[in-house]
Amino acid sequence: MSMGNATRSEKPLSLSRLWNRQRQHDYVPVDGAEENEYDAAPRIESENVSRRTPKRRWWHGRLTCGSIWGLTILAAILLISLLLSIARSLWGTEDDPDKIFGNWGKPGTGTEGLAWYPTDFLRDVVPIPCHSHNDYWRKVPLFSALHAGCIGVEADVWLFDDDPELYVGHDTAALTPNRTFQSLYVNPLVDLLNRTNPKTELYNETRRGVFDYDPEQTVILLVDFKTDGAKTWPHVLAQLEPLRSRGWLTYFKDGAIHQRQVTVVGTGNTPFDLVVENSTYRDVFFDAPLAEMWEDPDASDLASPEETTTYDETNSVYASTSFGETVGHVFTGFSDDQIRKIRGQIKGAHKRGLKVRYWDTPGWPIGVRNNVWHTLMEEGADILNVDDLKSASRREW
């Protein structure tokens, strides 16, 4: 009996009592060497989850907000582009300066002879100081450049034995029988100047140039001699006769320059000795070496030139040099030394009465190109050597 009473007095713990004891055990202080083997790990994991959940929500909110703003900005850009396109169509702004020559070369347009152009394509063109580099690559050589406002064009000429023609192209692989110095440049200039100088009861002069906006502006025809200079020279002079006989070539005579509608400048293999051979008359001038004309930009303007004065306005028009070779890379902007070199070269050329032209200027990135254009013109360069007529005509420099 006592045994049974003892057994009943030591009853096993109920589940609730065991749970209560376990909960009490959870809160029993322990020293640092002991671990709560029941729920320490679950509590840590629960705390980590509770801490990560707000961060996830925060990032989700930021991404959602950023996506909405990105789509809004994209929609605004597309809307602005659409509005600009509508404005261009309504107000007639041309994206392509060559758009006016859309029918060039088509049968029945009269362009097959390479001497066609719209009679009024220069009616409202404002001339700008740009030189059409490798002009023969244009959709319509000469006319594309003039329509963009460029006052200078370039023709590379090639002479072959037993052939009096001067062929125009960048290299021999690009030459064709119908693309010659006369067909692409001399004859079209004659036709154009005949149209701007009509014979009527009200007008009977020959003094007007190609630009109605500025009829006194001369067009500089830069002729790059690709073959032997001494052999090519007499052929260039002979083929300029249609312009010369009409009094449309700028010339030097008896110590004075007489500017006319077209000014011819020789570069490349042009022989300087033949340019100055006739000391009393010339109507082809030289492209002088700008790199040889540097003068201290900080020196007094009254100081004598440090370099030779072989080249001056009586025998030369341009003073040119390679931008890449003389100035160098400017992808991060111009250094003080580069600006000083440019200023010294421009000073030396202007002291000799010559126009400064830098070729081999960077064409890309666009921002670098525009910065070069702007800097050169700001420092006093006289003409920009351009490949992109569209940008040049918009004066983005």
C-alpha positions as CSV (number, residue, x, y, z in Angstrom):
1,M,0.0,0.0,0.0
2,S,2.7,2.3,1.0
3,M,4.5,1.3,-2.2
4,G,1.5,2.2,-4.2
5,N,1.1,5.5,-2.4
6,A,4.7,6.3,-3.0
7,T,4.2,5.6,-6.7
8,R,1.2,7.8,-6.9
9,S,3.1,10.6,-5.0
10,E,5.8,10.6,-7.8
11,K,3.5,10.9,-10.8
12,P,5.2,11.7,-14.1
13,L,5.0,15.3,-15.2
14,S,2.2,16.2,-17.4
15,L,2.8,17.8,-20.8
16,S,1.8,21.2,-19.7
17,R,4.0,21.0,-16.6
18,L,6.9,19.9,-18.8
19,W,6.3,22.7,-21.2
20,N,6.2,25.2,-18.3
21,R,9.4,23.9,-17.0
22,Q,11.0,24.1,-20.4
23,R,9.9,27.7,-20.8
24,Q,11.2,28.5,-17.4
25,H,14.5,26.9,-18.4
26,D,14.7,29.2,-21.4
27,Y,15.0,32.1,-19.1
28,V,17.4,30.6,-16.6
29,P,20.6,32.7,-16.8
30,V,23.6,30.8,-18.0
31,D,27.2,31.6,-17.9
32,G,29.1,32.3,-21.2
33,A,30.4,28.8,-21.4
34,E,27.0,27.2,-21.7
35,E,24.7,27.1,-24.7
36,N,20.9,26.8,-24.8
37,E,20.7,23.7,-26.9
38,Y,16.9,24.0,-27.4
39,D,16.2,27.2,-29.3
40,A,19.4,29.4,-29.6
41,A,19.8,28.6,-33.3
42,P,16.1,29.0,-34.2
43,R,16.1,32.4,-32.4
44,I,19.2,33.7,-34.4
45,E,17.7,32.5,-37.7
46,S,14.4,34.2,-36.8
47,E,16.2,37.5,-36.1
48,N,18.2,37.3,-39.4
49,V,15.0,36.7,-41.3
50,S,13.3,39.6,-39.6
51,R,16.2,41.9,-40.4
52,R,16.5,40.9,-44.1
53,T,12.8,41.3,-44.8
54,P,12.8,45.2,-44.6
55,K,15.9,45.4,-46.7
56,R,14.4,43.3,-49.4
57,R,11.3,45.5,-49.4
58,W,13.4,48.6,-49.5
59,W,15.3,47.4,-52.6
60,H,12.2,46.2,-54.3
61,G,10.7,49.7,-53.8
62,R,13.7,51.4,-55.2
63,L,13.8,49.2,-58.2
64,T,10.2,49.7,-58.9
65,C,10.5,53.5,-58.6
66,G,13.6,53.5,-60.8
67,S,11.9,51.5,-63.5
68,I,8.9,53.9,-63.5
69,W,11.2,56.9,-63.8
70,G,13.3,55.2,-66.5
71,L,10.2,54.5,-68.6
72,T,8.9,58.0,-68.0
73,I,12.2,59.6,-69.3
74,L,12.3,57.2,-72.3
75,A,8.7,58.2,-73.2
76,A,9.6,61.9,-72.9
77,I,12.6,61.5,-75.2
78,L,10.5,59.6,-77.7
79,L,7.9,62.3,-77.5
80,I,10.4,65.1,-78.0
81,S,11.9,63.3,-81.0
82,L,8.5,62.9,-82.5
83,L,7.7,66.6,-82.0
84,L,11.1,67.6,-83.6
85,S,10.4,65.4,-86.6
86,I,7.0,66.9,-87.1
87,A,8.5,70.4,-86.8
88,R,11.1,69.6,-89.4
89,S,8.4,68.4,-91.8
90,L,6.3,71.5,-91.2
91,W,9.0,74.1,-91.4
92,G,11.1,72.4,-94.1
93,T,14.3,71.9,-92.2
94,E,16.6,69.6,-94.1
95,D,18.3,66.7,-92.4
96,D,20.5,66.0,-95.4
97,P,22.2,68.8,-97.2
98,D,22.2,66.6,-100.3
99,K,18.5,66.1,-100.3
100,I,18.2,68.8,-103.1
101,F,20.2,66.5,-105.3
102,G,17.9,63.5,-104.9
103,N,17.5,63.0,-108.7
104,W,21.1,63.3,-109.5
105,G,22.1,60.7,-112.1
106,K,18.6,59.6,-113.0
107,P,17.7,59.3,-116.6
108,G,16.0,62.3,-118.1
109,T,17.3,64.8,-115.5
110,G,20.2,66.1,-117.5
111,T,22.7,65.0,-114.9
112,E,24.4,62.4,-117.0
113,G,26.9,65.0,-118.2
114,L,27.9,65.8,-114.6
115,A,27.2,69.5,-115.1
116,W,23.7,69.7,-113.8
117,Y,22.4,71.6,-110.7
118,P,19.2,73.3,-109.6
119,T,19.3,76.9,-110.9
120,D,18.5,78.3,-107.4
121,F,20.3,75.8,-105.1
122,L,22.5,78.6,-103.7
123,R,19.8,81.2,-103.5
124,D,19.8,81.5,-99.6
125,V,23.1,79.7,-98.7
126,V,25.3,81.6,-96.3
127,P,29.0,80.9,-96.9
128,I,30.9,79.6,-94.0
129,P,34.7,79.1,-93.5
130,C,34.9,75.3,-94.2
131,H,36.9,73.3,-96.7
132,S,35.3,70.2,-98.2
133,H,38.0,67.6,-97.6
134,N,38.1,64.9,-100.3
135,D,35.3,66.6,-102.0
136,Y,35.2,64.1,-104.9
137,W,33.7,61.6,-102.4
138,R,30.5,63.7,-102.1
139,K,27.2,62.6,-103.6
140,V,27.6,65.5,-106.0
141,P,31.2,66.8,-106.0
142,L,31.5,70.6,-105.8
143,F,27.7,71.2,-105.5
144,S,27.2,69.4,-102.2
145,A,30.0,71.5,-100.6
146,L,28.7,74.8,-102.1
147,H,25.1,74.0,-101.0
148,A,26.4,73.4,-97.4
149,G,28.1,76.8,-97.6
150,C,31.7,75.7,-97.8
151,I,34.0,78.2,-99.5
152,G,36.7,75.6,-100.3
153,V,36.8,72.3,-102.1
154,E,39.5,69.8,-102.8
155,A,40.3,67.8,-105.9
156,D,43.0,65.1,-106.1
157,V,44.3,65.0,-109.7
158,W,46.3,62.2,-111.5
159,L,48.2,62.5,-114.7
160,F,49.1,59.4,-116.9
161,D,51.6,59.2,-119.7
162,D,50.2,60.0,-123.2
163,D,46.9,61.2,-121.7
164,P,46.2,64.9,-121.3
165,E,43.3,64.3,-119.0
166,L,43.5,64.9,-115.2
167,Y,41.6,62.2,-113.4
168,V,40.1,62.9,-110.0
169,G,40.0,60.4,-107.1
170,H,41.6,59.4,-103.9
171,D,43.7,56.6,-105.4
172,T,44.0,54.9,-108.8
173,A,41.4,52.3,-107.9
174,A,38.8,55.0,-107.7
175,L,39.5,56.7,-111.0
176,T,37.0,56.5,-113.9
177,P,37.1,58.0,-117.4
178,N,34.2,60.4,-116.9
179,R,35.4,61.9,-113.5
180,T,38.0,64.4,-114.5
181,F,39.2,67.8,-113.3
182,Q,37.3,69.6,-116.0
183,S,34.1,67.6,-115.8
184,L,33.8,67.7,-112.0
185,Y,35.2,71.2,-111.2
186,V,36.3,73.5,-114.1
187,N,33.2,73.2,-116.4
188,P,30.6,73.2,-113.6
189,L,32.2,76.4,-112.1
190,V,32.1,78.0,-115.5
191,D,28.4,77.1,-116.0
192,L,27.6,78.2,-112.5
193,L,29.3,81.6,-112.9
194,N,27.6,82.1,-116.2
195,R,24.3,81.7,-114.5
196,T,25.2,84.1,-111.7
197,N,26.4,86.6,-114.2
198,P,23.7,86.7,-116.9
199,K,23.7,89.0,-119.9
200,T,20.5,91.0,-119.7
201,E,19.3,94.6,-120.3
202,L,19.7,95.2,-116.5
203,Y,23.0,93.5,-115.9
204,N,26.1,93.0,-118.1
205,E,29.0,92.4,-115.7
206,T,31.1,89.4,-114.6
207,R,32.0,90.2,-111.1
208,R,29.5,88.1,-109.1
209,G,30.7,84.9,-107.4
210,V,28.7,81.7,-106.7
211,F,27.0,82.8,-103.5
212,D,24.0,85.2,-103.9
213,Y,24.2,86.0,-100.2
214,D,27.8,87.2,-100.6
215,P,28.8,87.6,-104.3
216,E,32.2,88.9,-103.3
217,Q,33.2,85.6,-101.7
218,T,35.8,83.6,-103.6
219,V,35.7,79.8,-103.9
220,I,39.1,78.2,-103.1
221,L,39.8,75.3,-105.4
222,L,42.6,73.2,-103.7
223,V,44.3,71.0,-106.3
224,D,46.2,68.1,-104.8
225,F,48.9,66.9,-107.2
226,K,49.1,63.2,-106.8
227,T,51.5,62.5,-109.7
228,D,54.8,64.1,-110.6
229,G,54.5,67.8,-109.9
230,A,56.6,69.1,-112.8
231,K,54.8,67.0,-115.3
232,T,51.3,67.7,-113.9
233,W,51.8,71.4,-113.6
234,P,51.4,72.5,-117.2
235,H,48.2,70.3,-117.6
236,V,46.6,72.0,-114.6
237,L,47.4,75.4,-116.0
238,A,46.0,74.5,-119.4
239,Q,42.7,73.1,-118.0
240,L,42.1,76.2,-116.0
241,E,41.9,78.3,-119.2
242,P,38.1,78.4,-119.3
243,L,38.1,80.2,-116.0
244,R,41.1,82.3,-116.8
245,S,39.8,83.6,-120.1
246,R,36.7,84.8,-118.5
247,G,38.6,86.7,-115.8
248,W,37.3,84.5,-113.0
249,L,40.7,83.4,-111.5
250,T,42.3,85.3,-108.6
251,Y,45.8,86.4,-109.8
252,F,48.9,88.2,-108.8
253,K,50.3,90.9,-111.1
254,D,52.9,93.6,-110.7
255,G,53.1,93.1,-106.9
256,A,49.4,93.1,-106.1
257,I,46.7,90.4,-105.6
258,H,43.5,90.7,-107.5
259,Q,40.8,88.6,-106.0
260,R,38.2,87.0,-108.3
261,Q,35.5,84.4,-108.1
262,V,37.8,81.3,-108.0
263,T,41.2,81.1,-106.2
264,V,43.3,78.1,-107.2
265,V,45.8,76.6,-104.7
266,G,48.2,73.8,-105.3
267,T,49.1,71.2,-102.7
268,G,50.6,67.7,-102.5
269,N,53.3,67.4,-105.2
270,T,52.8,71.0,-106.4
271,P,56.3,72.4,-107.3
272,F,56.8,75.7,-105.4
273,D,59.6,76.7,-107.8
274,L,57.2,76.6,-110.7
275,V,54.6,78.5,-108.8
276,V,57.0,81.4,-108.3
277,E,58.8,81.0,-111.6
278,N,56.9,83.9,-113.1
279,S,57.6,86.8,-110.8
280,T,55.2,89.2,-112.5
281,Y,52.0,87.1,-112.9
282,R,50.5,83.9,-111.4
283,D,47.0,82.6,-111.0
284,V,47.8,79.3,-109.1
285,F,49.1,79.7,-105.6
286,F,50.8,77.5,-103.0
287,D,49.7,75.7,-99.9
288,A,52.5,76.7,-97.6
289,P,53.9,74.6,-94.7
290,L,52.3,75.9,-91.5
291,A,54.6,73.8,-89.2
292,E,57.6,76.0,-90.3
293,M,56.0,79.3,-89.3
294,W,55.8,79.0,-85.6
295,E,56.6,82.3,-83.7
296,D,56.5,83.0,-80.0
297,P,52.9,83.9,-79.3
298,D,54.0,86.0,-76.3
299,A,56.6,88.1,-78.2
300,S,55.8,91.5,-79.5
301,D,54.0,91.7,-82.8
302,L,56.6,94.1,-84.0
303,A,59.3,91.5,-83.6
304,S,60.8,90.1,-86.9
305,P,59.7,86.6,-87.9
306,E,62.0,83.9,-86.6
307,E,61.4,81.6,-89.5
308,T,61.9,82.1,-93.2
309,T,59.6,84.5,-95.1
310,T,59.8,82.5,-98.4
311,Y,56.0,82.1,-98.3
312,D,53.7,85.1,-98.3
313,E,50.4,86.3,-99.8
314,T,52.0,86.9,-103.2
315,N,52.7,83.2,-103.7
316,S,50.6,81.4,-101.2
317,V,47.0,81.4,-99.9
318,Y,46.9,78.6,-97.3
319,A,49.3,77.7,-94.6
320,S,48.5,74.1,-93.7
321,T,49.7,71.2,-91.6
322,S,48.5,67.9,-90.1
323,F,46.7,68.4,-86.8
324,G,47.6,65.0,-85.6
325,E,51.3,65.3,-86.3
326,T,51.8,68.9,-85.0
327,V,49.3,69.2,-82.2
328,G,48.7,65.5,-81.2
329,H,45.8,63.8,-79.5
330,V,43.3,65.9,-77.7
331,F,40.8,63.3,-76.4
332,T,40.9,64.7,-72.9
333,G,41.2,68.4,-74.1
334,F,43.9,70.7,-75.1
335,S,47.0,71.1,-73.0
336,D,48.7,74.5,-72.4
337,D,51.6,73.4,-74.7
338,Q,49.2,72.4,-77.5
339,I,47.4,75.8,-77.3
340,R,50.7,77.6,-77.3
341,K,51.8,75.7,-80.4
342,I,48.6,76.5,-82.2
343,R,48.8,80.2,-81.3
344,G,52.4,80.4,-82.4
345,Q,51.7,78.8,-85.8
346,I,48.6,81.0,-86.4
347,K,50.6,84.1,-85.5
348,G,53.4,83.2,-87.9
349,A,51.0,82.5,-90.8
350,H,48.9,85.6,-90.3
351,K,52.0,87.7,-90.2
352,R,52.7,86.5,-93.7
353,G,49.2,87.2,-94.8
354,L,48.2,83.5,-95.1
355,K,45.0,81.6,-94.1
356,V,45.5,78.8,-91.5
357,R,44.2,75.4,-92.3
358,Y,44.7,72.2,-90.1
359,W,44.0,68.9,-91.9
360,D,43.8,65.5,-90.3
361,T,41.6,66.8,-87.4
362,P,39.7,64.1,-85.4
363,G,36.2,63.3,-86.8
364,W,35.2,61.1,-83.8
365,P,34.0,61.2,-81.0
366,I,31.7,64.0,-82.1
367,G,32.3,65.9,-78.8
368,V,36.0,65.9,-79.4
369,R,35.6,66.9,-83.0
370,N,33.4,69.8,-82.1
371,N,35.8,70.9,-79.4
372,V,38.6,70.9,-81.9
373,W,36.6,72.9,-84.4
374,H,35.6,75.5,-81.7
375,T,39.1,75.8,-80.3
376,L,40.8,76.2,-83.7
377,M,38.3,79.0,-84.8
378,E,38.5,80.6,-81.4
379,E,42.3,80.7,-81.6
380,G,42.2,82.3,-85.1
381,A,42.3,79.5,-87.7
382,D,40.7,80.8,-90.9
383,I,39.1,77.7,-92.3
384,L,38.0,74.3,-91.0
385,N,38.9,71.1,-92.9
386,V,35.7,69.1,-92.7
387,D,34.4,65.7,-93.8
388,D,30.9,66.1,-92.2
389,L,29.2,68.8,-94.3
390,K,26.0,68.4,-92.4
391,S,27.5,69.3,-89.0
392,A,29.7,72.0,-90.5
393,S,26.7,73.7,-92.1
394,R,24.9,73.7,-88.7
395,R,27.9,75.5,-87.2
396,E,28.1,73.0,-84.3
397,W,31.6,74.3,-83.6
